[in-house]
Amino acid sequence: MCGRYATTRTAVDLSQLFQAEDDTAGALAPDYNLAPTDPAPIVRISASRGGRVVSVARWGFLPPWADDPRGGFKMINARAETLASSRAFGPSFAAKRCIVPADGWYEWTRTPEGKQAYFMTHADGLAFAGLWTAGKFGLTCTIITTAAQGALATVHDRMPLLLAPVDWATWLNGPADAELLTPPGPELVSTVEIRPVGPRVGDVRNDGPELTQRLGGSAEPVTLF
């Protein structure tokens, strides 16, 4: 699963990167410890704007029929293997796909000494496949997960469905077929850094760039975008 991540690019930066109009109305703020129900930037297609926009959505998908916003806690992730046939996620997979920009995501493993947090990241950022919807609670979104690939499987058995830049347009505009949900290949997965970080990220009240710093030093950057 993906239950915590960091996203710190500004609306201007995201608009330029994804060639999208800024629809955030100044509501986007950097977050190094983004948790379920927090506001998150997404890139989506807006029919009224006639193209891509950067919007702010509540992380935790709420289908249009949802009556209680607390239900979003259970729908922060959508499994790639089953979402197309899901009553909740299926309609959005067909027509409301989005990109969730991120610096990286966190996972924890158990060690003899306790829990160890890791930050899966890339110097130039990552793009998660996601779904969005709109209802009486506003825009909400979910991050699509798939089976962990390569070395990432040593940290957790699930990972966000990562999108390479060449796949962005197809993900947003292409037909809703099974190929869209293919796990990322080794050429993308192998460039993701698995970075051990400190325990402070475990408390959602903590925020700041120090949460993403490598224990014992910094890693050399690699290039993806």
C-alpha positions as semicolon CSV with decimal commas, in nm:
position;residue;x (nm);y (nm);z (nm)
1;M;0,000;0,000;0,000
2;C;0,092;0,366;-0,002
3;G;-0,021;0,530;0,320
4;R;0,211;0,828;0,349
5;Y;0,407;1,030;0,096
6;A;0,576;1,364;0,031
7;T;0,486;1,622;-0,232
8;T;0,657;1,960;-0,224
9;R;0,654;2,110;-0,574
10;T;0,472;2,440;-0,611
11;A;0,163;2,482;-0,826
12;V;0,374;2,683;-1,071
13;D;0,633;2,405;-1,095
14;L;0,366;2,138;-1,144
15;S;0,185;2,344;-1,405
16;Q;0,505;2,379;-1,603
17;L;0,611;2,016;-1,561
18;F;0,277;1,869;-1,667
19;Q;0,183;2,147;-1,910
20;A;-0,132;2,211;-1,712
21;E;-0,335;2,510;-1,598
22;D;-0,314;2,602;-1,230
23;D;-0,654;2,533;-1,073
24;T;-0,537;2,531;-0,710
25;A;-0,646;2,886;-0,619
26;G;-0,341;2,915;-0,394
27;A;-0,449;2,621;-0,179
28;L;-0,144;2,403;-0,245
29;A;0,128;2,385;0,019
30;P;0,437;2,161;0,040
31;D;0,385;1,855;0,257
32;Y;0,666;1,619;0,357
33;N;0,433;1,390;0,549
34;L;0,106;1,379;0,358
35;A;-0,146;1,149;0,527
36;P;-0,493;1,019;0,440
37;T;-0,761;1,292;0,413
38;D;-0,494;1,561;0,362
39;P;-0,518;1,790;0,057
40;A;-0,302;1,664;-0,229
41;P;-0,214;1,796;-0,575
42;I;-0,339;1,602;-0,874
43;V;-0,313;1,652;-1,249
44;R;-0,638;1,575;-1,431
45;I;-0,835;1,654;-1,743
46;S;-1,096;1,926;-1,691
47;A;-1,379;1,934;-1,943
48;S;-1,466;2,292;-1,850
49;R;-1,106;2,407;-1,891
50;G;-1,054;2,200;-2,204
51;G;-0,734;2,029;-2,095
52;R;-0,499;1,946;-1,810
53;V;-0,527;2,123;-1,478
54;V;-0,343;2,100;-1,146
55;S;-0,607;2,070;-0,875
56;V;-0,612;2,005;-0,501
57;A;-0,805;1,695;-0,397
58;R;-0,869;1,527;-0,064
59;W;-0,667;1,204;-0,043
60;G;-0,919;0,932;0,024
61;F;-1,162;0,846;-0,253
62;L;-1,530;0,917;-0,184
63;P;-1,771;0,781;-0,446
64;P;-2,052;1,020;-0,545
65;W;-2,298;0,828;-0,322
66;A;-2,079;0,855;-0,008
67;D;-2,255;1,012;0,291
68;D;-1,968;1,012;0,540
69;P;-1,630;1,170;0,455
70;R;-1,461;0,938;0,705
71;G;-1,503;0,659;0,452
72;G;-1,214;0,806;0,257
73;F;-0,971;0,659;0,510
74;K;-1,046;0,316;0,363
75;M;-1,003;0,424;0,001
76;I;-0,666;0,595;-0,015
77;N;-0,544;0,316;-0,247
78;A;-0,704;0,127;-0,536
79;R;-0,563;-0,211;-0,635
80;A;-0,469;-0,223;-1,003
81;E;-0,579;-0,585;-1,023
82;T;-0,942;-0,520;-0,929
83;L;-1,027;-0,153;-0,975
84;A;-1,172;-0,179;-1,327
85;S;-1,457;-0,401;-1,203
86;S;-1,508;-0,209;-0,879
87;R;-1,840;-0,026;-0,834
88;A;-1,653;0,254;-0,657
89;F;-1,342;0,287;-0,875
90;G;-1,457;0,154;-1,213
91;P;-1,631;0,471;-1,337
92;S;-1,330;0,686;-1,252
93;F;-1,093;0,442;-1,422
94;A;-1,303;0,483;-1,733
95;A;-1,324;0,861;-1,730
96;K;-1,147;1,030;-1,436
97;R;-0,787;0,919;-1,421
98;C;-0,526;1,151;-1,273
99;I;-0,157;1,181;-1,200
100;V;-0,050;1,224;-0,837
101;P;0,285;1,408;-0,827
102;A;0,516;1,306;-0,544
103;D;0,871;1,344;-0,420
104;G;0,844;0,988;-0,290
105;W;0,651;0,758;-0,059
106;Y;0,719;0,601;0,281
107;E;0,704;0,241;0,397
108;W;0,812;0,064;0,714
109;T;0,979;-0,270;0,780
110;R;1,028;-0,455;1,105
111;T;1,381;-0,518;1,229
112;P;1,516;-0,673;1,551
113;E;1,556;-0,317;1,679
114;G;1,201;-0,213;1,588
115;K;1,043;-0,043;1,287
116;Q;1,258;0,113;1,015
117;A;1,111;0,379;0,787
118;Y;1,214;0,407;0,421
119;F;1,155;0,683;0,169
120;M;1,129;0,563;-0,191
121;T;1,227;0,863;-0,396
122;H;1,391;1,011;-0,701
123;A;1,585;1,335;-0,731
124;D;1,356;1,455;-1,012
125;G;1,028;1,341;-0,861
126;L;0,779;1,063;-0,923
127;A;0,433;1,042;-1,077
128;F;0,175;0,801;-0,935
129;A;-0,126;0,679;-1,131
130;G;-0,445;0,783;-0,958
131;L;-0,820;0,825;-0,986
132;W;-1,036;1,120;-0,891
133;T;-1,404;1,193;-0,847
134;A;-1,621;1,484;-0,741
135;G;-1,920;1,493;-0,509
136;K;-2,068;1,684;-0,219
137;F;-1,733;1,663;-0,038
138;G;-1,548;1,815;-0,332
139;L;-1,264;1,656;-0,525
140;T;-1,121;1,335;-0,379
141;C;-0,855;1,100;-0,509
142;T;-0,690;0,763;-0,463
143;I;-0,346;0,626;-0,553
144;I;-0,336;0,309;-0,758
145;T;-0,110;0,035;-0,623
146;T;0,039;-0,271;-0,787
147;A;0,269;-0,557;-0,690
148;A;0,609;-0,427;-0,583
149;Q;0,880;-0,468;-0,845
150;G;1,253;-0,528;-0,820
151;A;1,431;-0,421;-0,504
152;L;1,120;-0,235;-0,387
153;A;0,969;-0,573;-0,299
154;T;1,222;-0,602;-0,014
155;V;1,046;-0,314;0,163
156;H;0,679;-0,390;0,094
157;D;0,480;-0,620;-0,132
158;R;0,284;-0,327;-0,282
159;M;0,393;-0,002;-0,444
160;P;0,227;0,291;-0,624
161;L;0,176;0,239;-0,996
162;L;0,455;0,461;-1,127
163;L;0,420;0,650;-1,454
164;A;0,712;0,750;-1,674
165;P;0,675;1,086;-1,855
166;V;0,620;0,908;-2,186
167;D;0,307;0,749;-2,034
168;W;0,145;1,060;-1,889
169;A;-0,066;1,153;-2,191
170;T;-0,190;0,798;-2,246
171;W;-0,280;0,759;-1,880
172;L;-0,484;1,080;-1,881
173;N;-0,642;1,052;-2,226
174;G;-0,615;0,695;-2,351
175;P;-0,883;0,426;-2,354
176;A;-0,944;0,246;-2,026
177;D;-0,786;-0,087;-2,109
178;A;-0,587;-0,333;-1,902
179;E;-0,253;-0,224;-2,050
180;L;-0,278;0,102;-1,858
181;L;-0,242;-0,097;-1,536
182;T;0,073;-0,286;-1,634
183;P;0,335;-0,263;-1,355
184;P;0,631;-0,036;-1,437
185;G;0,931;-0,196;-1,602
186;P;1,280;-0,236;-1,454
187;E;1,412;0,067;-1,643
188;L;1,191;0,286;-1,423
189;V;1,188;0,086;-1,100
190;S;1,566;0,050;-1,089
191;T;1,611;0,430;-1,070
192;V;1,403;0,465;-0,753
193;E;1,617;0,516;-0,444
194;I;1,530;0,320;-0,130
195;R;1,638;0,559;0,144
196;P;1,634;0,475;0,516
197;V;1,501;0,771;0,714
198;G;1,443;0,855;1,077
199;P;1,143;0,761;1,294
200;R;0,989;1,111;1,314
201;V;0,793;1,050;0,994
202;G;0,583;0,799;1,187
203;D;0,399;1,087;1,357
204;V;0,169;1,268;1,112
205;R;0,210;1,588;1,313
206;N;0,572;1,611;1,203
207;D;0,659;1,786;0,877
208;G;0,965;1,932;0,708
209;P;1,251;1,832;0,477
210;E;1,440;1,661;0,758
211;L;1,187;1,376;0,740
212;T;1,320;1,273;0,400
213;Q;1,690;1,293;0,485
214;R;1,889;0,972;0,461
215;L;2,015;0,826;0,785
216;G;2,391;0,866;0,791
217;G;2,428;1,085;0,482
218;S;2,274;1,180;0,148
219;A;2,239;0,973;-0,167
220;E;2,373;1,062;-0,510
221;P;2,099;1,186;-0,743
222;V;1,980;0,998;-1,049
223;T;1,784;1,133;-1,344
224;L;1,437;1,018;-1,444
225;F;1,245;1,315;-1,585
